[in-house]
Amino acid sequence: MKRRKGIWVGVALLMAGAAAVAQQPAAGVAQPAVPQPARITYLLGPDDTVTIHAQNAPDLSEKPFRVDAAGEIKLPMIGRIHAGGLTTEQLEAEIVTRLKVYLVEPEVTVGITEFRSQPVSIVGAVAAPGVHQLEGQKTLVEILAIAGGLRPDAGPTVMITRRIEFGRIPVPGAVDDPTHQFSIAEVKLKSVMEGKNPEYNIAIRPHDVISVPHAEVVYVIGEVNHAGALPLNEGDSLSVLEAVSSSGGMLHTAAISHARILRPVPGEQKRTELVVDLKKIMAGQSADIPLLAGDVLVVPGSTGKHAVYRALEAAVTAGTFIASYGVYH
């Protein structure tokens, strides 16, 4: 029995050894190349600056060369080269071809030291609005991060405008402007930032204009811990209870059965007044009410503060409340 067990152990070892040999590359047989990381695909353009390292060509090496308005660079020994529209690899190949007149098997490396030809304008509710350069391929989320990210008062959507020459924006609902020179699209930020709709995290192209509008706001005043404006970051409305919670909750002096919503009347200076019974809403006896853009939720206090409530109401109607409180109080 022991002898049979030893035979099986030997067979197992032989099979393991054979499998290991089979996994080794056979001599003289070409093996698949291991994929190498791809270099960033960036097309050179006017005002970009490159630095060239060329072995045995000191007049050419380690010096900055700027691409001019015509897309050309002027290099010692080899003269003008049209670099506009080329990648660094293509420019390297062109320089090598020119240097073969003077050198045997020249070795050339091109690096980009300044990106200037692919600007993207980012405006609105971001931390660092302005003109930013595309250094290689960037997505919408990446370019917003380069601009410092979204501000707390950013709205729920972003507007992208693109020159038609760079292709139409590849999202549903994209339209051309009346001149047919630009493609325009609106993208919901929340779904993109949370990764729910990655197809909307599109590649950004040179000269895109990305506008992040400020969110619409609602106002909460009266017997709450933090009166002021609340941005509608998530959509078009905020419920009464959400607004009260975001304002730090109500004070113990609040008359919770006598709250009011002051709602703008389109095309007029006045507001309509809706009575809100917060006590019933919190008890589940009444439905929560959505606040719309521009609404003012007033949580009054005791009867002695009735005059204060009326003064606030008058201020809201006159349009002075927004100036007094700003977006954040």
C-alpha positions in Angstrom: 0.0 0.0 0.0 2.8 2.4 0.9 4.6 1.5 -2.4 1.4 2.3 -4.4 1.0 5.7 -2.6 4.6 6.5 -3.4 4.0 5.7 -7.1 1.0 8.1 -7.2 3.1 10.8 -5.5 5.8 10.4 -8.1 3.3 10.6 -11.0 1.8 13.8 -9.5 5.3 15.4 -9.3 6.1 14.4 -12.9 2.8 15.9 -14.1 3.4 19.1 -12.2 6.9 19.3 -13.7 5.5 18.7 -17.2 2.9 21.5 -16.8 5.6 23.9 -15.7 7.7 23.1 -18.7 4.7 23.5 -21.0 4.2 27.0 -19.6 7.8 28.1 -20.5 8.2 29.8 -23.9 9.7 27.5 -26.5 13.1 28.4 -27.9 12.8 30.3 -31.2 9.0 30.8 -30.9 7.9 34.5 -30.9 5.9 35.5 -27.8 3.2 38.1 -27.7 4.6 41.5 -26.8 3.8 42.9 -23.4 1.5 45.9 -23.8 3.3 49.1 -22.9 1.6 52.2 -21.5 0.4 54.5 -24.3 1.9 58.0 -24.6 -0.6 60.9 -24.2 -2.1 61.8 -27.5 -1.7 65.6 -27.8 -1.7 67.5 -31.0 0.7 70.3 -31.0 -0.5 73.8 -31.9 0.4 77.5 -31.8 2.1 78.8 -28.6 2.9 75.3 -27.4 6.6 75.0 -26.3 8.6 71.8 -26.9 12.1 70.8 -25.7 14.1 68.5 -27.9 16.8 66.1 -26.8 19.0 64.9 -29.8 22.1 62.9 -29.2 25.2 64.4 -30.8 23.3 67.6 -31.7 24.1 70.1 -29.0 22.8 73.1 -31.0 19.4 71.4 -31.0 19.2 69.8 -27.6 17.7 71.0 -24.3 16.4 74.2 -25.6 12.8 75.4 -25.7 11.2 76.0 -29.1 7.8 77.6 -29.4 5.3 76.7 -32.1 4.5 79.9 -34.0 1.1 81.1 -35.2 1.5 79.2 -38.5 2.1 75.9 -36.6 5.9 75.8 -37.4 9.1 75.7 -35.3 12.5 76.8 -36.6 15.3 74.5 -35.5 19.1 74.8 -35.8 20.7 72.7 -38.5 17.4 71.5 -40.1 15.3 74.7 -40.5 11.5 74.9 -40.3 9.2 72.0 -39.5 5.5 72.2 -39.5 4.6 70.9 -36.0 1.0 71.9 -35.8 -1.3 68.9 -35.8 1.5 66.5 -35.0 1.9 64.4 -31.9 5.3 64.4 -30.1 6.1 61.0 -31.6 5.3 62.3 -35.2 7.5 65.3 -34.6 10.3 63.1 -33.3 10.1 61.0 -36.5 10.2 64.1 -38.7 13.3 65.5 -36.8 15.0 62.1 -37.1 14.4 62.1 -40.9 16.0 65.6 -41.2 18.9 64.8 -39.0 19.9 61.7 -41.0 21.6 64.2 -43.4 24.1 64.9 -40.7 24.0 62.0 -38.2 24.0 58.2 -38.4 21.0 56.8 -36.6 20.1 59.9 -34.7 18.2 59.5 -31.4 15.6 62.2 -30.7 13.1 62.7 -27.9 10.5 65.5 -27.8 8.8 66.7 -24.6 6.1 69.4 -24.2 7.1 72.0 -21.6 4.2 74.4 -22.1 0.6 73.6 -23.2 -0.9 76.7 -24.8 -2.8 75.6 -27.9 -5.8 73.8 -26.5 -7.6 76.2 -24.2 -10.9 75.3 -22.4 -13.0 78.1 -20.8 -14.7 77.2 -17.6 -17.1 79.7 -16.1 -19.6 79.9 -13.3 -19.8 78.1 -10.0 -16.4 76.4 -9.9 -13.5 77.2 -7.5 -11.1 78.4 -10.2 -13.0 79.7 -13.2 -11.0 80.8 -16.2 -9.1 79.4 -19.2 -7.4 76.1 -18.6 -5.2 74.1 -21.0 -5.9 70.5 -22.1 -2.8 68.6 -21.3 -3.7 65.4 -23.1 -7.1 63.9 -23.2 -9.4 65.0 -20.4 -13.0 64.1 -19.5 -15.7 66.5 -18.1 -15.0 65.3 -14.5 -11.3 65.7 -14.9 -11.5 69.3 -16.3 -13.9 70.3 -13.5 -11.4 69.0 -11.1 -8.6 71.1 -12.8 -10.9 74.1 -12.2 -10.9 73.4 -8.5 -14.2 71.5 -8.4 -17.8 72.6 -8.0 -18.7 75.3 -5.5 -21.5 74.6 -3.0 -23.9 76.9 -4.9 -23.4 75.1 -8.2 -26.6 74.2 -10.0 -27.6 70.7 -11.0 -26.5 70.9 -14.7 -23.6 72.0 -16.8 -23.8 73.6 -20.3 -21.1 72.7 -22.8 -20.6 74.6 -26.1 -18.3 73.2 -28.7 -17.1 74.3 -32.2 -18.6 72.1 -34.9 -15.1 71.6 -36.4 -14.4 69.4 -33.3 -17.5 67.3 -33.8 -20.9 67.5 -32.2 -21.2 66.8 -28.5 -22.0 63.1 -28.2 -24.9 63.2 -25.7 -28.7 62.9 -26.2 -30.4 66.3 -26.5 -27.3 68.1 -28.0 -28.4 70.7 -30.5 -26.7 73.1 -33.0 -26.9 76.9 -32.4 -28.8 79.0 -35.0 -25.5 79.7 -36.9 -24.7 75.9 -37.1 -21.1 76.8 -35.9 -21.5 75.3 -32.4 -22.9 72.2 -30.7 -24.6 72.8 -27.4 -25.6 70.3 -24.7 -26.8 70.2 -21.1 -25.5 67.5 -18.8 -26.8 66.7 -15.3 -23.9 66.9 -13.0 -25.0 64.6 -10.2 -25.3 61.5 -12.4 -21.9 62.2 -13.9 -20.1 63.0 -10.6 -21.6 59.9 -8.9 -20.7 57.7 -11.9 -24.3 56.6 -12.5 -24.1 57.7 -16.2 -20.5 57.4 -17.3 -21.4 57.9 -20.9 -22.1 61.6 -20.1 -18.6 62.0 -18.8 -17.5 63.0 -22.3 -14.1 63.9 -23.6 -13.4 67.6 -23.6 -12.2 69.2 -26.9 -10.1 72.3 -27.5 -12.0 75.6 -27.2 -14.9 74.1 -25.4 -16.8 76.4 -23.2 -18.1 74.8 -20.0 -20.6 76.8 -18.0 -21.7 75.8 -14.5 -24.6 78.0 -13.6 -25.3 79.0 -10.0 -28.2 77.1 -8.4 -31.6 78.6 -8.0 -32.3 79.3 -4.3 -35.1 79.3 -1.7 -35.0 81.3 1.5 -35.8 80.4 5.0 -36.3 83.1 7.6 -37.8 83.5 11.1 -37.5 81.1 14.0 -34.8 78.8 12.6 -31.2 78.5 13.7 -29.6 79.6 10.4 -31.8 81.9 8.3 -30.7 82.5 4.8 -30.7 81.1 1.2 -30.5 77.4 0.3 -29.3 76.4 -3.2 -31.3 73.9 -5.2 -28.3 71.7 -6.1 -30.3 68.6 -6.6 -33.0 69.8 -8.9 -35.9 72.2 -9.2 -37.3 72.0 -5.7 -36.7 71.4 -2.0 -39.3 70.3 0.5 -40.4 72.4 3.5 -39.0 69.8 6.0 -35.7 69.6 4.0 -35.4 73.4 4.1 -36.0 73.5 7.8 -33.5 70.8 8.5 -30.9 72.5 6.2 -31.5 75.7 8.2 -30.4 74.0 11.4 -33.9 73.2 12.7 -36.5 75.5 14.4 -36.1 77.4 17.6 -38.3 76.5 20.6 -40.1 79.9 20.1 -41.3 78.9 16.6 -45.1 78.9 16.0 -44.9 75.8 13.9 -48.6 75.7 13.0 -48.4 79.2 11.4 -45.6 79.1 8.9 -45.9 80.7 5.5 -44.6 80.3 2.0 -44.2 83.5 0.0 -44.2 82.5 -3.6 -43.3 84.9 -6.5 -46.0 85.6 -9.0 -44.5 85.4 -12.6 -44.4 88.8 -14.2 -45.4 90.7 -11.1 -43.6 92.2 -8.1 -46.0 90.7 -5.5 -46.0 87.2 -4.0 -48.8 84.8 -3.1 -49.0 83.5 0.5 -49.5 79.8 1.3 -50.2 78.7 4.9 -48.0 75.8 6.1 -48.8 73.8 9.2 -45.4 72.3 10.1 -46.8 70.5 13.1 -49.1 68.4 10.9 -46.4 67.8 8.3 -44.0 66.6 11.0 -46.7 64.3 12.4 -47.4 62.8 9.0 -50.9 64.2 9.0 -50.3 66.5 6.1 -48.1 66.1 2.9 -44.8 67.8 2.8 -44.8 70.8 0.4 -42.1 71.4 -2.3 -40.5 74.8 -2.3 -39.8 76.2 -5.7 -37.0 78.6 -6.9 -37.4 82.0 -5.3 -39.8 80.8 -2.5 -39.4 82.2 1.0 -40.4 80.0 3.9 -41.2 82.1 6.9 -41.3 80.4 10.3 -42.9 83.0 12.7 -42.5 83.2 16.5 -44.8 84.4 19.2 -47.6 86.9 18.7 -45.2 89.6 19.8 -43.0 89.0 16.8 -45.9 89.4 14.3 -44.6 92.8 13.3 -41.2 91.4 12.6 -42.7 88.8 10.3 -44.6 91.5 8.4 -41.5 93.6 8.1 -39.6 90.6 6.6 -42.5 89.9 4.3 -42.5 93.5 3.1 -38.7 93.3 2.5 -39.1 90.1 0.4 -41.8 91.7 -1.7 -39.7 94.8 -2.3 -36.8 92.5 -3.4 -34.4 93.7 -0.6 -34.2 90.4 1.3 -31.9 88.8 -1.3 -29.4 91.7 -1.1 -29.5 91.6 2.7 -28.9 87.8 3.0 -26.9 86.9 -0.1 -26.7 83.3 -1.2 -25.3 82.2 2.2 -26.0 83.9 5.5 
